[in-house]
Amino acid sequence: MPFITQGKTNWKFLLIVIILAVIAGGGTLWLSTKQRIQIVQLPEIKKTENIDKEAELIVKCYMQYDLLESVRCFRDIFGKENYNEKVCERIEYGRPRDPCYAGAAMAKKDEALCEKTDISMCNIFVIIAKEEGTLEELLTKCENSREKIPCYRYIFEEKGYDEKLCEKIEKTEEKDYCYHGAAMAQKTELLCENIKSAGWKITCYENISMVKKDKSLCQKIKYPFSPDNCYMKVARAKKDETLCEKITDSVIKGYCYEGVAIAKIDEDLCKKAEYQKDMCLLEIAVNKLDENLCEEAGDEKNNCYFRLAELKAEEKICEKLEEEDEKNLCIKKVTLYKEK
């Protein structure tokens, strides 16, 4: 129907056009408004951001090489972020939850949480956090702990005692653990000289070399002992792969490159880790929260996908698992976590 017919305005046609324009324009406006409402009201955005933040903090803490530093890291995030201990459930496949629950127990001063961890000194974290327990009670608990050296070290660091405390201990072996803990707390190799056991004295030198990041202390380790472990620990602490070349044992050298690669978050360096290459790539993928790196992780590929699916709480990562049973288990765990 033409708008102008023989020089006259076709008002009927114009009216139809206006009505259609209003209908079409109104529909477009409604769709546009509805789209904006959907974007604003998406309920998953905040939760996803929280999960991503949790995952980053979890990785930061459990990637700590030192047990006590890992536990303290978790303590700090539970204290500052006021997280519920359920976040520890996202650490499972191939990675223990122990430091996470121990950190939660310390932050919340709740010894009941120690039942969820295999760290036997967890109750000492809580006792000291609550400023309870006599010195004798703390020493007895360290003596009964599986983590003897970290236990004594923790008492020295938190309570401010010096090495004279070790003289209160009668058993020679237990006294060695105490001096070892004191040496690490004070970061001095001089206290290693008080250790009677030749093997533990060497381990003491290794650990002091690590905490001081001082490769020269490795030279104190003489035949029949090897300085290889010492160089490996210092290399990781300093993030210096050139120290791995000083290692003669091929297996320890592989672990050295793996440790440095993880510390530097450098997947290219994993190539030098040889037998540890796949595990090295897995750890870096987890550290980066990047499931794309899992494809390169060889035998650890499935472990990699499973761990990242749990950490990131994303079912879509579970879909990359090859075994159907494993895939279903992964989806179930992620779903359960997100429903809590």
C-alpha positions in Angstrom: 0.0 0.0 0.0 1.8 3.2 -1.1 2.2 6.1 1.4 1.2 8.8 -1.2 -1.5 8.0 -3.8 -2.1 10.4 -6.6 -0.7 13.4 -4.6 -2.8 12.5 -1.4 -1.5 11.2 1.9 -2.6 7.7 2.6 -3.5 8.1 6.3 -4.7 4.5 6.7 -1.2 3.3 5.6 0.6 5.8 7.8 -1.5 4.7 10.8 -0.7 1.0 10.2 3.1 1.9 10.0 2.9 3.9 13.2 1.2 1.0 15.1 3.7 -1.5 13.8 6.6 0.8 14.8 5.2 1.1 18.3 4.7 -2.7 18.6 8.2 -3.4 17.2 9.8 -0.7 19.2 8.1 -1.6 22.4 9.1 -5.3 21.9 12.7 -4.3 21.3 12.7 -2.1 24.4 11.2 -5.0 26.5 13.8 -7.4 25.2 16.5 -4.9 25.9 15.3 -4.2 29.4 14.8 -7.9 30.1 18.4 -8.7 29.0 19.7 -6.0 31.3 17.7 -7.4 34.2 19.1 -10.9 33.5 22.7 -9.6 33.5 22.2 -7.8 36.8 20.4 -10.6 38.5 22.7 -13.5 37.6 22.9 -15.4 40.9 26.1 -17.3 40.1 28.4 -14.3 39.6 29.1 -13.5 43.3 29.4 -17.2 44.1 31.8 -17.8 41.3 34.0 -14.9 42.3 34.1 -16.3 45.9 35.0 -19.7 44.7 37.8 -18.4 42.5 39.2 -16.4 45.4 39.0 -19.4 47.7 40.8 -21.5 45.1 43.6 -19.0 44.8 44.1 -18.8 48.5 44.0 -22.6 48.9 46.6 -23.0 46.2 48.8 -20.3 47.8 48.8 -22.1 51.1 49.2 -25.8 50.2 52.0 -25.0 47.7 54.1 -24.0 50.7 57.1 -26.3 50.9 57.3 -26.1 54.7 54.6 -27.8 56.8 54.5 -25.1 59.4 54.4 -22.3 56.8 51.5 -24.1 55.1 49.5 -24.4 58.3 50.2 -20.8 59.2 49.1 -19.7 55.8 45.8 -21.5 56.2 45.4 -20.1 59.7 45.8 -16.6 58.3 43.2 -17.0 55.6 40.7 -18.6 58.0 41.3 -15.7 60.4 41.2 -12.9 57.9 38.5 -14.2 55.5 36.5 -15.9 58.2 36.0 -19.0 56.0 34.2 -22.1 57.1 36.5 -25.1 57.3 34.4 -26.8 54.5 36.7 -25.1 52.0 39.2 -27.8 53.0 36.9 -30.3 51.2 38.1 -28.9 47.9 41.6 -30.4 48.6 41.5 -34.1 48.2 42.5 -35.8 45.0 46.2 -36.3 45.3 46.7 -33.6 47.9 46.2 -34.0 51.6 43.8 -31.7 53.4 45.8 -31.9 56.6 47.4 -28.4 56.7 44.1 -26.8 55.9 42.2 -28.4 58.8 45.1 -27.8 61.1 45.1 -24.1 60.1 41.4 -23.9 60.6 41.8 -25.5 64.1 44.5 -23.0 65.0 42.5 -20.0 63.7 39.2 -21.1 65.4 40.9 -22.5 68.5 38.9 -25.6 68.0 40.6 -28.8 68.9 37.7 -30.8 67.4 38.9 -29.9 63.9 42.1 -31.7 64.6 40.2 -35.0 64.3 40.0 -34.2 60.5 43.7 -34.1 60.1 46.6 -36.6 60.4 48.9 -33.9 61.7 49.4 -35.3 65.2 50.8 -32.0 66.6 47.5 -30.2 65.6 46.4 -30.1 69.2 49.6 -28.1 70.1 48.6 -25.5 67.6 45.3 -25.1 69.4 46.8 -25.2 72.9 49.3 -22.4 72.1 46.7 -20.4 70.2 44.5 -20.5 73.4 47.6 -19.7 75.5 47.1 -22.8 77.5 49.3 -25.7 78.6 52.5 -25.9 80.7 55.9 -26.3 79.3 56.1 -29.9 80.5 52.7 -30.6 78.8 53.9 -29.2 75.5 57.2 -31.1 75.6 55.3 -34.3 76.3 53.0 -33.7 73.4 56.0 -33.2 71.1 57.5 -36.4 72.3 54.3 -38.2 71.4 54.0 -36.4 68.1 54.9 -37.9 64.7 56.1 -34.5 63.5 58.7 -34.1 66.3 61.1 -31.5 64.7 58.3 -29.2 63.5 56.7 -29.6 66.9 59.8 -28.5 68.8 60.4 -25.8 66.3 56.9 -24.4 66.7 57.3 -24.2 70.5 60.5 -22.3 70.1 59.1 -19.9 67.6 55.8 -19.3 69.3 56.9 -19.3 73.0 60.3 -17.7 72.6 62.3 -20.3 74.4 66.0 -20.9 73.7 67.9 -24.1 73.2 68.5 -24.6 76.9 65.0 -26.0 77.0 66.4 -29.2 75.3 68.5 -30.0 78.4 65.2 -30.8 80.2 64.8 -33.8 77.9 66.4 -37.0 79.1 66.2 -39.2 76.0 69.2 -38.6 73.6 67.1 -39.2 70.4 64.4 -36.8 71.7 67.0 -34.3 72.6 68.3 -34.4 69.1 64.9 -33.6 67.7 64.7 -30.7 70.1 68.0 -29.2 69.1 67.0 -29.6 65.5 63.8 -27.7 66.1 65.8 -25.0 67.9 68.3 -24.7 65.1 65.5 -24.2 62.6 63.7 -21.7 64.8 66.9 -19.7 65.3 68.1 -20.3 61.7 71.6 -21.3 62.9 73.7 -24.3 61.9 75.7 -24.0 65.2 72.9 -25.8 67.1 73.2 -28.7 64.7 76.5 -29.5 66.4 74.6 -30.5 69.5 72.9 -33.4 67.7 74.4 -36.8 68.5 72.9 -38.8 65.6 75.1 -38.4 62.5 72.1 -38.8 60.2 70.0 -36.2 61.9 72.9 -33.8 62.1 73.2 -33.9 58.3 69.4 -33.4 58.0 69.8 -30.4 60.3 72.5 -28.9 58.0 70.2 -29.5 55.0 67.2 -27.7 56.7 69.2 -24.8 57.9 70.7 -24.4 54.4 67.1 -24.3 53.1 65.8 -21.7 55.6 68.9 -19.5 55.2 69.0 -20.1 51.4 72.7 -20.7 51.8 74.3 -23.3 49.5 77.7 -23.0 51.3 76.4 -25.0 54.2 76.0 -28.0 51.9 79.7 -28.2 51.8 79.7 -29.3 55.5 78.2 -32.6 54.4 81.0 -35.0 53.7 81.4 -38.7 52.7 79.8 -41.1 53.4 76.9 -38.7 53.2 75.9 -36.8 50.1 75.2 -33.1 49.7 72.6 -33.8 47.0 69.5 -33.4 49.2 71.0 -30.2 50.6 71.5 -28.7 47.1 68.0 -29.7 46.2 66.4 -28.0 49.2 68.4 -24.8 48.7 67.7 -24.7 44.9 63.9 -24.8 45.6 64.2 -22.2 48.4 66.2 -19.9 46.1 64.3 -20.8 43.0 67.7 -21.4 41.3 67.8 -24.4 39.0 71.5 -24.0 38.4 72.1 -25.6 41.8 70.5 -28.8 40.5 73.5 -29.3 38.3 75.6 -29.9 41.4 73.6 -33.0 42.1 75.0 -36.3 41.1 72.0 -38.6 41.7 69.7 -38.5 38.7 66.5 -39.1 40.7 67.3 -36.4 43.2 68.3 -34.1 40.3 64.8 -34.7 38.8 63.1 -33.8 42.0 65.3 -30.7 42.2 64.2 -29.4 38.8 60.6 -30.3 39.7 60.8 -28.3 43.0 62.3 -25.3 41.3 59.9 -25.4 38.4 56.9 -25.5 40.8 58.5 -22.7 43.0 59.0 -20.5 39.9 55.7 -21.7 38.3 57.7 -22.5 35.1 56.2 -25.4 33.1 59.1 -25.3 30.6 61.5 -26.2 33.4 59.5 -29.4 34.0 61.1 -30.9 30.9 64.3 -31.3 32.9 62.5 -33.1 35.7 62.5 -36.3 33.7 60.6 -39.0 35.7 58.9 -36.2 37.7 57.8 -34.3 34.6 54.2 -35.2 34.6 53.7 -34.5 38.3 55.6 -31.2 37.8 53.2 -30.1 35.1 50.2 -31.2 37.3 51.4 -29.1 40.2 51.9 -26.0 38.0 48.5 -26.5 36.4 47.0 -26.5 39.8 49.1 -23.5 40.9 47.9 -21.6 37.9 44.4 -22.9 38.2 44.7 -23.7 34.5 43.2 -26.9 33.3 44.6 -26.4 29.8 48.0 -27.5 31.1 46.6 -30.8 32.2 46.7 -32.1 28.6 50.5 -32.1 28.8 50.6 -33.9 32.2 50.8 -37.4 30.7 50.0 -40.1 33.3 48.9 -37.4 35.7 46.4 -35.8 33.3 43.3 -37.3 34.9 44.5 -36.4 38.4 45.1 -32.9 37.1 41.6 -32.5 35.8 40.0 -34.0 39.0 42.0 -31.7 41.3 41.2 -28.6 39.3 37.6 -29.5 39.0 37.4 -29.7 42.8 39.4 -26.6 43.5 37.5 -24.5 41.0 34.2 -26.2 41.7 33.5 -26.5 38.0 31.6 -29.5 36.6 32.7 -28.8 33.0 36.3 -29.7 33.9 35.0 -33.1 35.1 33.8 -33.7 31.5 37.4 -34.0 30.4 38.0 -37.1 32.5 38.4 -40.3 30.4 36.8 -42.8 32.7 33.0 -42.6 33.1 33.0 -43.6 36.8 35.7 -41.1 37.6 33.8 -38.4 35.7 30.5 -39.1 37.6 32.4 -39.1 40.9 34.0 -35.8 40.0 30.6 -34.2 39.1 29.0 -35.5 42.3 31.7 -34.0 44.5 31.6 -30.6 42.8 27.8 -30.5 42.9 27.8 -31.5 46.6 30.3 -28.8 47.4 28.3 -26.1 45.6 25.1 -27.1 47.3 26.5 -26.6 50.8 
